[in-house]
Amino acid sequence: MSPEPVDIVRRCLELLSESYEHGAAADGLLDFCAPNIRVDASRRVFNPEIYEGSAGVERSIRDTCDAWGDFHFINERFIEAGERVVVIQTIAGRGHASSVEVELKAAVIYTVRDDLVELIEVFVDPREALKVVGLEED
């Protein structure tokens, strides 16, 4: 029996959190990623970028760690929408160059196909992410 998309995303996020703590992709993280994975962080206010493939995932982790000290996230809600999982998060960190502390509410959509994460889309507005997957929040 295949794992549910939300279970795959939860494990992926555990490994991603560990990756940010160590500044490099945690052992096993890329095992959850499709070879053609795409990380679309172009909607971010800070460090907007699109990353592709395993090398892109590794570069996105390095870029985040280079820009932010004490970068972390708290997963508040997991919302299943078919093969997509919306994760509502509080993201926080301190800018390396500015030392300014930032905390914001965000959402990330994970698209899971064949038990692998194929697409990660980062949104600074959780309502926008919910609209993308066809859900409206009250």
C-alpha positions in Angstrom: 0.0 0.0 0.0 1.4 3.4 -1.0 1.8 6.1 1.6 -0.7 9.0 1.5 0.6 12.2 -0.1 0.3 14.0 3.3 2.5 11.4 4.9 5.1 11.8 2.2 5.0 15.6 2.6 5.3 15.3 6.4 8.4 13.2 6.2 9.9 15.4 3.5 9.3 18.5 5.7 11.1 16.7 8.6 14.1 16.2 6.4 13.9 19.7 5.0 13.9 21.1 8.6 17.0 19.0 9.3 18.6 20.3 6.1 18.2 23.9 7.2 19.7 23.1 10.6 22.8 21.6 8.9 23.0 23.8 5.7 22.8 20.9 3.3 20.3 18.4 2.1 19.7 15.8 4.8 20.3 12.1 4.1 17.2 10.8 2.4 15.6 14.1 1.5 16.2 13.6 -2.2 14.7 10.1 -2.1 11.3 11.8 -1.7 11.9 14.0 -4.8 11.1 13.1 -8.4 14.1 13.5 -10.7 12.4 16.4 -12.5 11.3 18.1 -9.3 10.6 21.8 -9.5 10.7 24.3 -6.6 8.8 27.4 -7.6 9.7 30.1 -5.0 9.2 32.9 -7.5 6.3 34.4 -5.4 8.5 34.8 -2.4 9.3 38.4 -1.2 12.8 37.4 -0.3 15.0 35.4 -2.6 12.5 34.7 -5.4 13.7 31.9 -7.6 12.8 28.7 -9.5 14.9 25.6 -8.8 14.9 22.4 -10.9 16.0 18.9 -10.3 17.9 17.4 -7.3 20.7 20.0 -7.8 18.0 22.7 -7.6 16.7 21.4 -4.3 20.2 21.4 -2.9 20.8 24.9 -4.2 17.5 26.2 -2.7 18.7 24.9 0.7 22.1 26.6 0.3 20.5 29.8 -0.9 18.1 29.9 2.1 20.9 29.1 4.6 23.2 31.7 3.0 20.5 34.4 3.3 19.0 33.5 6.6 20.3 32.6 10.1 18.2 30.5 12.4 15.7 29.8 9.5 12.9 27.6 10.5 9.2 26.9 10.0 6.3 25.6 12.0 3.8 23.5 10.1 0.4 24.5 11.3 -2.0 22.8 9.0 -1.9 20.1 6.3 -4.8 20.3 3.8 -5.1 17.4 1.3 -6.4 18.3 -2.2 -6.0 15.1 -4.2 -2.4 14.7 -5.3 -1.6 18.1 -3.7 -1.0 19.0 -0.1 -1.2 22.6 1.1 0.9 23.2 4.2 0.1 26.4 6.1 3.3 27.5 7.9 4.8 30.2 10.0 8.3 30.9 8.6 10.9 32.7 10.6 14.5 33.7 10.3 17.1 36.4 10.8 18.7 38.0 7.8 22.5 37.3 7.7 23.3 40.7 6.2 20.7 42.8 8.0 20.3 40.9 11.3 16.6 41.7 11.0 14.2 39.1 12.3 11.3 38.1 10.0 8.3 36.0 10.8 5.4 35.5 8.4 2.5 33.2 7.6 3.0 31.4 4.3 1.7 28.3 2.4 3.5 25.7 0.3 1.7 23.4 -2.1 3.4 20.0 -2.6 2.3 18.0 -5.7 2.9 14.3 -5.1 2.9 11.8 -8.0 4.0 8.2 -7.9 4.9 8.6 -4.2 7.4 11.4 -5.0 7.3 15.2 -4.6 7.2 16.6 -8.2 6.4 20.2 -7.6 6.8 22.6 -4.6 5.1 26.0 -4.9 5.8 28.6 -2.2 3.1 31.3 -1.5 3.4 34.3 0.9 -0.4 34.4 1.1 -2.1 31.2 2.3 -5.4 32.2 0.7 -3.7 32.3 -2.7 -2.4 28.8 -2.3 -5.9 27.6 -1.3 -7.4 29.2 -4.3 -4.8 27.5 -6.6 -6.0 24.0 -5.4 -9.7 25.0 -5.6 -10.3 25.5 -1.9 -11.6 28.7 -0.3 -10.9 29.4 3.3 -13.6 30.9 5.4 
